[in-house]
Amino acid sequence: MNSSLRYVFGSLVSGDFDSGSDVDVLVVSDDEHVSCPQNWSVYTKSGIRRLYEKGTLFAWHLYQDSVPVGSETRKYDFLREIGPPASYDSAPSEISELKNIVVSSLSELLDNTPSSVFEVGLIAVAVRDIAMAASIFINGKFNFSKFAPFELSQLSLDIPRPLYLTMLNCRRSTVRGETLSDNENPANELLKHRKSIIRWIDEVATKIAGTI
């Protein structure tokens, strides 16, 4: 059996890939030191099994939305053949931790932090991950789209979508070391919606608490 299996996942699979998106690649190998680009995710088969046994959100992301690349991986689709991950039970604690990140970053923005682009990007990722974590309990299935915050049934995030997309661009800028112009930094506009964002997180947490 081929010792190195490859998959693509993320926005390329979910359908919201755009010109600024990265191609997310997973390598499952018998050798954890396999040579591949630095931005690829590399796991051993035993590492993947541990993720599946814990029922992590990432495990469910891979199981649901990854696509095998290459004929060998398609013949031996390890991620599907080991069966579905364990139930995802850690959503409440993870959403609580993500809320703490949002609250902390909003506080930094209110204090006029010099790293406002970084904090805005953190909020974008935290909000996205909260929606992904809650989607299985609210919509009945996982949603790993970057637009998940706007696609929760009766609990859509009440901020302008263009603002959210600019927030995601801040995250990309931070990760890639790119510089945004002043008019691309949405910190001031984001702060106008801070109470709405916190209220949304609390409503999501309350909703899923009644389903677990």
PEQUI-V203438 format. One line per field, one symbol per residue. ss: DSSP state (A for helix, B for strand, O for the rest). psi: psi as a letter, one per 30 degrees, with the letter a starting at -180 (. if undefined). burial: b if it has 24 or more other C-alpha atoms within 12 Angstrom, else e. A space follows every 10 residues. Layout:
ss->???
psi->???
burial->???
This chain:
ss->OOOBBBBBBO AAAAOOOOOO OOOBBBBBBO OOOOOOOOOO BBBBAAAAAA AAAAOOAAAA AAAAAOBBBO AAAAAOOAAA AOOOOOOOOO AAAAAAAAAA AAAAAAAAAA OOOOOAAAAA AAAAAAAAAA AAAAAAAAOO OOOOOOOAAA OOOOOOOOOO AAAAAAAAAA AAAAAAOOOO OAAAOOAAAA AAOAAAAAAA AAAAAAAAAO OO
psi->kkfjkklkaa feefghkaff kljkkkkjlf jfgkklkegl kkkleeeeee eeefhleeee eeeeglkkkl eeeeeiiefe fgllllkjfg eeeeeeeeee eeeeeeeeef ghkfheeeee eeeeeeeeee eeefeefeff lkjgkfgefg gkjghkkilk eeeeeeeeee eeeeefglkk leffjgeeee ffgeeeeeee eeeeeeefff f.
burial->eeebbbbbbb bbbbeeeeee bebbbbbbbe eeeeeeeeee bbbbbeebbe bbeebbbbbb bbbbbbbbbe eebeeebbbb eeebbeebbb bbebbbebbe bbbebbeebe eeeebbbbbb bbbbbbbbbb bbbbbbbbbe ebbbbbbbbb bbeebbbbbe eebbbbbbbb bbbbeeeeee eeebbbbeeb beebeebbeb bbbbbebbee ee
